[in-house]
Amino acid sequence: MRKFIVVRGHAGSGKTTFAKEKIKEFQNEYPQAQIYHLENDMFLTDEAGVYTWSPKLLEDAKRKVAREIKQAYKFAMENKDKDVLIVLSNVSARTKELLSLKEQAAQNGFIFECFRMQNFFASEHGVDEDTVIAMFIKVANNKIEGEILIPPVNPMSQSVAQKIKDAAALNRRDLPFDATQNTYVTKKYIAATQDKRLWSARQSELYPELRTYKYSKRVFFKADWDKALLEMRGLIMDENLNIIVRPFKKVYNYSEFTSRKSLYPIDVTDDTPVLAVRKVNGFLGCCTYVDIGESGASFNRRVIYSTTGSTDSRFAQMAREHCCKFEEIFKLYPNKTFLFEITDESDPHI
């Protein structure tokens, strides 16, 4: 018997426990079987048991898991009489990823099974509830034919169920507004649009608690804007979605206003007076001195240099090089974002 099992689900859904149960069942039936149990988390935990997550480490872990799967198939090919079980217990939120695993299993002569977990236990790695809900929605929206849903032994609470219901009912033309932070980028919006390819959130390498939110190219070319996406032009938020860096909103070209799908159409006639200004063609540099009291956050009481998409890119570094001489001024205005159009000879956009 040769079988490839995927156990998927949000953080705290019980993937690892269920995977071990399936391994035990297989071993009872095939005592001499070769077993491979793989998870990204295995490669995010060091020898001392310390778990560390970052986008870069996650990508490294995924590559290592892929190599291990390849090695498992190689073992199976070289030992044709051996029973082999491969169990992959990850979030596995993309249908495309699942279909690729299924096809790969078929090519190597393995039976493919996919189980989706639905428990709501506390996350072992402290993932917050709103992120868990966003993960749940993303996994649920990416289905695969033949997937087996495992009834939960610890189902979602009524409050979580209501949040999921609210997210599903989100109307992008009438978004809720967070008056405290003066923003449409709310936890409800993030949860509801997590898997709609409207935006990306890049984790900072310099300050791992921060993420830079940027609208997607798809939104730009299809004019699929809403009031939250207009703010995602390098908006930086912490793990609790507190705004840390706030650049100015999206600036339209005239043709974007007149797009058929635009939520904000305008009609400018040839005789409409306009104010013409000289456009300096560089890139946006944001400079923000953060002071959030006695917090131990890595970004606290530091000047964050960022662009529309990152705190770590070459352009963010150029922003630092051009603007660091003004740091004493930035410190006079804590939690205010200074915005510059930066021109540099090495910038290919100029």
Secondary structure, 3 states (H helix, E strand, C coil): CEEEEEEECCCCCCHHHHHHHHHHHHHHHCCCCEEEEECHHHHCECCCCCECCCHHHHHHHHHHHHHHHHHHHHHHHHCCCCCEEEEEEECCCCHHHHHHHHHHHHHCCCEEEEEECCCCCCCCCCCCHHHHHHHHHHHHHCCCCCCEECCCCCCCCHHHHHHHHHHHCCCCCCCCCECCCCECCCHHHHHHHCCCCCEEEEECCCCCCCEEEEECHHHHHHCCCCCCHHHCEEEEECCCCCEEECCCCCCCCHHHHCCCCCCCCCCCCCCCCCCCCCCCCCEEEEEEECCCCCCCCCCCCCEEEECCCCCCCHHHHHHHHHHHHHHHHHHHCCCCEEEEEECCCCCCCC
